[in-house]
Amino acid sequence: METMVQHQKQFQYVEAYISDMLVLKNIFLETQHLKIADKNFGLPFLLAKNGGEVVAFASLIVNEKNEISFKIYDKRKMTDAEKRNFFSCAERYFKNNNTPNFKDPEQLKSSISSMISWLNP
């Protein structure tokens, strides 16, 4: 009996750049069933790529307690294990970053507002 070996592409986790924002906006709009981005889009900081395709991203948000947190938006193309792995990676990145957007809720709110204004001309 012959065994078939399937090679699954490995997910890559990379920092989000301004050049990624339109792709991330489209993922956000699709997953949230919206026409325009709102403050819940947040400020993306980490992407999950499968091959060349962005399949998920982690975004900084200010939660209802006025604390900085993050949310993950995904295109439903990851298994539960892959989602947990991406969440863990995003959590480590989040905890180890000391830039103002990661530590100052007012700074983050301002950055999110600027991002939304730019994304929704």
C-alpha positions, -999 to 999 in steps of 0.1 A, spaced: 0 0 0 13 34 -10 13 63 14 6 98 0 24 126 18 7 160 16 28 190 21 9 218 36 22 253 33 35 267 66 19 299 80 41 329 82 36 356 108 49 390 97 45 426 109 17 446 92 28 475 70 9 504 55 11 486 21 -10 458 36 -39 480 49 -62 477 18 -60 439 19 -67 440 57 -95 464 52 -111 440 28 -108 411 52 -123 432 79 -152 443 58 -160 408 46 -158 392 81 -178 420 97 -203 424 69 -197 461 67 -194 486 38 -168 509 55 -142 504 81 -150 516 116 -130 519 149 -133 481 154 -108 477 126 -82 490 151 -46 493 142 -32 461 126 2 449 138 6 413 128 -4 392 97 -8 355 91 1 345 56 -4 311 39 18 312 8 14 347 -5 -22 351 8 -30 371 40 -55 349 58 -57 367 92 -45 397 111 -42 409 146 -52 445 154 -48 467 184 -81 480 198 -92 500 229 -118 478 247 -148 489 267 -127 493 298 -105 518 280 -76 493 280 -55 483 250 -61 448 237 -61 431 204 -86 413 182 -79 388 154 -98 389 121 -95 358 99 -109 346 66 -119 313 81 -90 295 63 -72 284 95 -77 253 116 -84 258 153 -48 248 161 -35 274 136 -57 300 151 -44 292 186 -8 294 173 -14 328 157 -31 341 188 -2 330 209 23 347 185 2 379 185 -1 378 223 37 375 227 42 404 202 16 425 220 32 420 254 68 426 242 61 459 224 66 491 242 57 517 215 30 543 224 2 526 204 7 495 226 8 513 259 -12 546 257 -49 542 250 -53 579 240 -24 575 215 -40 544 201 -74 560 197 -58 588 178 -39 564 155 -70 543 149 -90 575 140 -63 585 116 -62 550 100 -100 549 96 -100 584 80 -73 573 56 -91 540 47 -125 556 42 -118 585 18 
